[in-house]
């Protein structure tokens, strides 16, 4: 049977420094999470009318009834390399 060697552990102060740094980082993370939670609680979403106009995209126009014009069947073709060449 093989002879078993004893294993010796040597502790250093480095672990204490790492533990201190981790504790400080966790404290900063907790403070940031608290600030974010407070911001989310204070968030006041825009009224539905504003949200609908914003969701319809930039440049969308409305008639006097507040409705968007009907969708056209025009297709969008992205520019080719020849179109964008200087």
HELIX and SHEET records of a PDB file:
HELIX    1   1 UNK A   14  UNK A   42  1                                  29    
HELIX    2   2 UNK A   48  UNK A   55  1                                   8    
HELIX    3   3 UNK A   81  UNK A   84  1                                   4    
END                                                                             
